[in-house]
Amino acid sequence: MDKKIVGANAGVVWHALNEVKEISISELARKLNMSVESTALAIGWLARENKVCIQNRNGSIEVFDESHFPFCFG
């Protein structure tokens, strides 16, 4: 996948996370009408920029806007 597409998807994901604050990757993909793979790549982009936190919760990978918590562990 082209980096420009991943970057554009990261922007879409970022705006969606500002609205919901906490969501699983699969739920986010459904909400944005994106594939889970494209959503995960976009989240990886945002994680690299320290803009999101990722946590495994009850077998589901949850994503949080970093401002949702005062700190974040890898």
Summary of the structure (lengths in Angstrom):
residues: 74
radius of gyration: 11.2
end to end distance: 25.1
largest distance: 33.2
contacts: 197
relative contact order: 0.19
helix: 57%
strand: 20%
